[in-house]
Amino acid sequence: MSSSTSKSGGKSRKNRFSIVKAVKANARARIGSPPPERVLPDPKHKAAANPKHKPTLADLLTPGSDE
C-alpha cells in the first residue's frame, strides 16, 4: 500500500458545485460577513419586571407600602 491513499481506503470524492455556497461566498466577499445574532430578552425576566395585576386601591392607600 502506498501512503498517498486516504484513511477510508476508497476513492476520494470530487466536491460537487453548490450554487448556494457560491452565492453566499460571493456575498461575503462583497459586503462582508453577516452581523452576529442578537440575543433576545428572556420572557421570564420581562414578566417579572411587569407584574400581572395592578396594585389595588387598598394597597395604594396603606401607608406602609412603598411601591
C-alpha positions in Angstrom: 0.0 0.0 0.0 1.1 3.5 -0.7 1.0 6.3 1.8 -1.0 8.6 -0.5 -4.3 6.8 -0.1 -7.0 8.3 2.1 -7.9 6.9 5.5 -11.2 5.5 4.3 -9.4 3.4 1.7 -11.7 4.2 -1.2 -11.6 6.7 -3.9 -11.8 10.4 -2.9 -15.0 12.1 -4.0 -14.9 15.2 -6.1 -16.7 18.1 -4.5 -19.9 18.9 -6.3 -20.5 22.6 -7.2 -23.1 24.1 -5.0 -24.8 27.3 -6.2 -26.0 28.3 -2.7 -22.4 28.1 -1.4 -21.1 30.1 -4.3 -23.7 32.8 -3.9 -23.0 33.1 -0.1 -19.3 33.2 -0.7 -19.8 36.0 -3.3 -22.0 38.0 -0.9 -19.4 37.6 1.9 -16.7 38.8 -0.4 -18.7 41.9 -1.4 -20.3 43.1 1.8 -18.5 41.1 4.5 -19.8 38.6 6.9 -23.2 38.9 8.5 -23.5 40.5 11.9 -23.6 38.2 14.9 -27.0 37.1 16.1 -28.9 39.3 18.5 -29.7 38.0 22.0 -33.4 38.1 22.6 -34.5 39.1 26.1 -35.8 36.2 28.2 -39.6 36.4 28.5 -39.5 35.3 32.2 -37.4 38.4 33.1 -39.8 40.6 31.2 -42.8 39.1 33.0 -41.1 39.6 36.4 -40.5 43.3 35.7 -44.1 43.9 34.8 -46.5 42.4 37.4 -49.7 40.8 36.1 -52.0 42.8 38.3 -52.0 46.4 39.1 -52.0 47.3 42.8 -55.5 47.7 44.3 -56.7 50.9 45.8 -56.4 49.4 49.3 -52.7 48.6 48.5 -52.1 52.2 47.3 -53.8 53.8 50.4 -51.9 51.8 53.0 -49.1 54.0 54.4 -46.7 51.1 55.0 -46.2 50.1 51.3 -43.5 52.0 49.5 -44.1 50.5 46.0 
